[in-house]
Amino acid sequence: LSCRHYSRRGVCVASCHFHQGEMREFAQGGECFECHPECERIEGNVTCNGSGADTCTRCAHYRDGPHCV
């Protein structure tokens, strides 16, 4: 299976939830993945750039070094 844009859990989608939606996502290799739960959802901007607690744009609670906790 090859998607034109992105894939989310095996289903082709036009876009990942980068800037809106209940759960924010990032893309890697054409696949949409959820941001870490400790990342703060930012309206109209990217919430994370990876799956770890150290890839959040802003923390939902606190930052301990590079990690959101």
C-alpha positions, 0 to 999 in steps of 0.5 A: 500500500502506498499513499499519495500524502500520508498514512495513519494506522494503515489508512491513507489521509490527506494530512496529519493533525499538525496544527489542529485536532484533539491529538496532535501528530508529527510525520515520519516517513509519510506516516502520522504519529501522535505527539507525546502526551506531555506536549502542549497542544498549540493552536495553529502551530506544530506541537512536536517534531517526534514521539519523545517527551524531548521533542515538544515545542512547549510542555503541557506541564513542566520541563526537566532539562530537555524533557517535558514531565 
